[in-house]
Amino acid sequence: MGELVIGYDGSDCAKAALAKAVELAKVTGDGLAIVFGYEPPSMRAGGPVGYQRDAIEAIGRERMAEAMASLEGTGVTAETIEIEELPADALIDVAEQRGASMIVIGTRGESPVVGAILGSTAYKLLHRTTVPVLVVPAP
Protein backbone atom coordinates (compact mmCIF):
# COMPACT_ATOMS: atom_id res chain seq x y z
CA MET A 1 0.00 0.00 0.00
CA GLY A 2 1.46 3.31 -1.12
CA GLU A 3 0.31 6.76 -1.95
CA LEU A 4 -0.86 8.56 -5.06
CA VAL A 5 -0.03 12.25 -5.35
CA ILE A 6 -2.72 14.27 -7.11
CA GLY A 7 -2.39 17.77 -8.52
CA TYR A 8 -5.63 19.63 -7.86
CA ASP A 9 -6.72 23.18 -8.70
CA GLY A 10 -10.48 22.75 -9.11
CA SER A 11 -10.42 22.75 -12.92
CA ASP A 12 -12.36 20.17 -14.93
CA CYS A 13 -9.13 18.37 -15.81
CA ALA A 14 -8.10 18.28 -12.13
CA LYS A 15 -11.51 16.84 -11.23
CA ALA A 16 -11.02 14.14 -13.88
CA ALA A 17 -7.57 13.35 -12.45
CA LEU A 18 -8.97 13.11 -8.92
CA ALA A 19 -11.75 10.79 -10.09
CA LYS A 20 -9.20 8.53 -11.82
CA ALA A 21 -6.99 8.56 -8.71
CA VAL A 22 -9.95 7.52 -6.55
CA GLU A 23 -10.68 4.70 -8.99
CA LEU A 24 -7.05 3.52 -8.79
CA ALA A 25 -6.91 3.88 -5.01
CA LYS A 26 -9.95 1.65 -4.60
CA VAL A 27 -8.12 -1.09 -6.51
CA THR A 28 -4.66 -0.65 -5.01
CA GLY A 29 -5.55 0.41 -1.47
CA ASP A 30 -3.32 3.49 -1.84
CA GLY A 31 -4.05 6.69 0.00
CA LEU A 32 -4.17 10.07 -1.73
CA ALA A 33 -2.09 13.18 -1.16
CA ILE A 34 -3.99 15.99 -2.89
CA VAL A 35 -1.62 18.85 -3.68
CA PHE A 36 -2.32 22.49 -4.47
CA GLY A 37 0.95 24.06 -5.59
CA TYR A 38 1.04 27.75 -6.32
CA GLU A 39 3.65 30.16 -7.50
CA PRO A 40 4.84 32.53 -4.81
CA PRO A 41 3.56 36.06 -5.42
CA SER A 42 6.07 38.38 -6.98
CA MET A 43 6.64 42.08 -6.75
CA ARG A 44 6.62 42.05 -10.57
CA ALA A 45 2.93 41.14 -10.48
CA GLY A 46 2.12 44.47 -8.84
CA GLY A 47 0.21 45.10 -5.66
CA PRO A 48 1.07 44.10 -2.13
CA VAL A 49 2.60 40.64 -2.01
CA GLY A 50 0.93 39.80 1.31
CA TYR A 51 -2.55 40.36 -0.10
CA GLN A 52 -1.73 38.22 -3.13
CA ARG A 53 -0.44 35.39 -0.97
CA ASP A 54 -3.52 35.57 1.28
CA ALA A 55 -5.84 35.44 -1.74
CA ILE A 56 -4.02 32.49 -3.31
CA GLU A 57 -3.95 30.62 0.00
CA ALA A 58 -7.70 31.19 0.42
CA ILE A 59 -8.29 29.76 -3.05
CA GLY A 60 -6.11 26.78 -2.18
CA ARG A 61 -8.08 26.09 1.00
CA GLU A 62 -11.35 26.27 -0.96
CA ARG A 63 -10.05 23.88 -3.62
CA MET A 64 -8.76 21.43 -1.03
CA ALA A 65 -12.09 21.47 0.83
CA GLU A 66 -13.86 20.86 -2.48
CA ALA A 67 -11.57 17.90 -3.26
CA MET A 68 -12.11 16.35 0.17
CA ALA A 69 -15.89 16.80 -0.10
CA SER A 70 -15.86 14.92 -3.41
CA LEU A 71 -14.26 11.93 -1.66
CA GLU A 72 -17.08 11.46 0.85
CA GLY A 73 -18.45 7.95 0.69
CA THR A 74 -15.63 6.59 -1.49
CA GLY A 75 -13.78 4.85 1.34
CA VAL A 76 -10.50 6.34 0.08
CA THR A 77 -8.21 8.00 2.63
CA ALA A 78 -6.71 11.34 1.68
CA GLU A 79 -4.97 14.38 2.99
CA THR A 80 -4.48 17.78 1.43
CA ILE A 81 -1.24 19.68 1.04
CA GLU A 82 -0.83 23.30 0.01
CA ILE A 83 2.67 24.31 -1.07
CA GLU A 84 4.05 27.67 -2.10
CA GLU A 85 5.97 26.28 -5.08
CA LEU A 86 5.30 26.09 -8.77
CA PRO A 87 2.81 23.23 -9.33
CA ALA A 88 5.30 20.86 -11.01
CA ASP A 89 7.91 21.47 -8.31
CA ALA A 90 5.32 20.95 -5.55
CA LEU A 91 4.14 17.65 -7.03
CA ILE A 92 7.66 16.35 -7.55
CA ASP A 93 8.76 17.32 -4.04
CA VAL A 94 5.74 15.71 -2.36
CA ALA A 95 5.97 12.56 -4.48
CA GLU A 96 9.68 12.10 -3.84
CA GLN A 97 9.50 12.91 -0.11
CA ARG A 98 6.66 10.44 0.43
CA GLY A 99 7.87 7.71 -1.91
CA ALA A 100 4.66 7.97 -3.92
CA SER A 101 3.81 5.19 -6.32
CA MET A 102 2.42 7.65 -8.89
CA ILE A 103 1.62 11.28 -9.64
CA VAL A 104 -1.81 11.84 -11.21
CA ILE A 105 -2.64 15.10 -12.94
CA GLY A 106 -5.14 16.38 -15.45
CA THR A 107 -4.38 18.07 -18.72
CA ARG A 108 -6.24 20.48 -20.90
CA GLY A 109 -4.80 18.76 -23.97
CA GLU A 110 -2.27 21.26 -25.22
CA SER A 111 0.01 20.05 -27.99
CA PRO A 112 3.56 19.13 -26.93
CA VAL A 113 4.92 22.28 -28.59
CA VAL A 114 2.43 24.56 -26.84
CA GLY A 115 3.04 22.76 -23.54
CA ALA A 116 6.80 23.17 -23.88
CA ILE A 117 6.51 26.85 -24.71
CA LEU A 118 3.92 27.66 -22.03
CA GLY A 119 5.52 25.47 -19.38
CA SER A 120 2.83 22.81 -19.03
CA THR A 121 2.90 21.08 -15.65
CA ALA A 122 2.42 17.69 -17.35
CA TYR A 123 5.35 18.35 -19.67
CA LYS A 124 7.59 19.33 -16.74
CA LEU A 125 6.59 16.28 -14.71
CA LEU A 126 7.19 13.85 -17.56
CA HIS A 127 10.69 15.22 -18.05
CA ARG A 128 11.81 15.94 -14.48
CA THR A 129 10.66 13.15 -12.17
CA THR A 130 11.43 9.48 -11.81
CA VAL A 131 8.02 8.86 -10.24
CA PRO A 132 5.52 7.42 -12.75
CA VAL A 133 3.08 10.06 -14.01
CA LEU A 134 -0.51 9.45 -15.16
CA VAL A 135 -1.88 12.32 -17.24
CA VAL A 136 -5.68 12.29 -17.40
CA PRO A 137 -7.38 14.27 -20.18
CA ALA A 138 -10.19 16.65 -19.36
CA PRO A 139 -13.64 15.27 -20.18
Residue pairs with C-beta under 8 A, 6 or more apart in sequence:
1 28
1 29
1 30
1 31
2 28
2 30
2 31
2 99
2 100
2 101
3 30
3 31
3 32
3 33
3 98
3 99
3 100
3 101
4 21
4 24
4 25
4 28
4 30
4 31
4 32
4 33
4 100
4 101
4 102
4 103
4 104
5 32
5 33
5 35
5 91
5 94
5 95
5 98
5 100
5 102
5 103
5 104
5 131
6 17
6 18
6 21
6 32
6 33
6 34
6 35
6 67
6 103
6 104
6 105
7 14
7 17
7 35
7 37
7 87
7 90
7 91
7 103
7 104
7 105
7 106
7 121
8 14
8 17
8 18
8 34
8 35
8 36
8 63
8 64
8 67
9 36
9 63
9 87
10 62
10 63
10 66
10 67
11 106
11 108
11 138
12 106
12 138
12 139
13 105
13 106
13 107
13 108
13 136
13 137
13 138
14 105
14 106
15 70
15 106
16 106
16 136
16 137
16 138
16 139
17 104
17 105
17 106
17 134
17 136
18 34
18 67
18 70
18 104
20 104
20 134
20 136
21 32
21 104
22 32
22 71
22 74
22 76
24 30
24 102
24 104
24 134
25 31
25 32
25 76
26 74
26 75
26 76
28 101
30 101
31 76
31 77
31 78
31 79
32 71
32 76
32 77
32 78
32 79
33 78
33 79
33 80
33 81
33 94
33 98
33 100
34 64
34 67
34 68
34 78
34 79
34 80
34 81
35 80
35 81
35 82
35 83
35 87
35 90
35 91
35 94
36 60
36 63
36 64
36 80
36 81
36 82
36 83
36 90
37 82
37 83
37 84
37 85
37 86
37 87
37 88
37 89
37 90
37 91
38 56
38 57
38 59
38 60
38 82
38 83
38 84
38 85
38 87
38 90
39 85
39 86
39 87
40 53
40 84
40 85
41 49
41 52
41 53
41 56
42 49
43 49
45 52
53 84
57 82
60 82
61 82
64 80
64 82
67 78
67 80
68 78
68 80
71 78
81 90
81 94
83 90
83 93
83 94
85 93
87 121
88 121
88 124
88 125
88 128
91 103
91 105
91 121
91 125
91 129
92 103
92 125
92 128
92 129
92 131
94 100
95 103
95 129
95 131
96 129
96 131
100 131
101 131
101 132
102 131
102 132
102 133
102 134
103 125
103 129
103 131
103 132
103 133
103 134
104 133
104 134
104 136
105 121
105 122
105 125
105 133
105 134
105 135
105 136
106 135
106 136
106 137
106 138
107 120
107 122
107 135
107 136
107 137
107 138
108 138
109 137
109 138
110 118
110 120
112 123
114 120
115 122
115 123
116 123
122 133
122 135
125 133
126 133
126 135
